[in-house]
Amino acid sequence: MAAGATRAVYEGLRRLSRDVRWTRANYAGREVDLYAGPAVALGTAAGSGSAPVAFAVLAAGACGAYDDVRGTTGAVSGRTWRRCGTAR
């Protein structure tokens, strides 16, 4: 169930939204999208079978999506690291 939900969400996001905030250049300079993270979070929450687990997964996914869209560099921006008290 989780794999099917993940695939459906990923394909849906790719079809519906081509927002530039959800794309990045990878190490080879090719443009890649960042839809896999939210898709995995939603698919995992759907397949968890537990409300507390689903809530935790969705909260983590929301934080990751926020950082993808609003972060400045890297997987976790310096601003996010500073908020956690572990600036790089």
N, C-alpha and C positions, 0 to 999 in steps of 0.2 A: 504494500500500500504506500509506504513512504517513498519508494523509488518512483512509482507511477505519479504520485503527487508532485514530487520534485521535478520530474521531466515535464509535466503539464504546465507547472508554474514557469519554469525556465523558457519553454517555447512560447508561452503567452506573453511573458515580459519582452522577449525578443521581437515578437510581432507587433506589440502595442506601442512600445516606447523606443525611440532612437535618440534619447536625450544625451547630449554631449557630456553631461556630468557623469554618466554611467559608462564611459569609455576611457581607456588609457592606452598608452603605447607600452608594449612589453619590452623586455631586454633586447629583442631583435628588431625593435622599431615597428613591429606590426600592431595595428589597432585591435584591441581585445575589449570585450564587454565585461561588466562586473555583475551580471545578473545571476550568476551561479550561487553566490552567497545567500541572497534573499530566497532563492528557490530551494536551496538545501535547508535553510532554517524553516521555511513553511512546510516542506515535505516531511522533515523530521518531527515537527510539532504535530502534524496531522497523523503521523504513524506512531506517536509515542504512547497513546492509550492512557495517558495520565495528565490531568489538568495542571498539576504543579510542574511537571517536566515540560509540558507544552509551553507554559508561561515562561519558564526559564530560558528555553530555546528561543522563543520569540523575542524576549528581552535582549538576549545576546545578539540575535540577528539584527534587531533594530539598532543596537549600538554599532555593529559592523557596517550596516548600511549608512548610518549617519557619518561615520568616519570616511567611508568611500566617497560620499557626495561632498562633505564639508571639509574633510582632511586636506592637508596641504601637500605632504610628501610621504612616500613610503606606505606600508600597510597600516601603520598607526602613526598619526601625525605627532609632531613635537608638542603641539598644544594638548593633545590627549594624554601623552606621557606626563606632561607637567601636572595635569589635573590628578593623575594617579600618584604623583610624588616620586616618579622614577624617571626624571628627564634624562635623555641620552646625551 
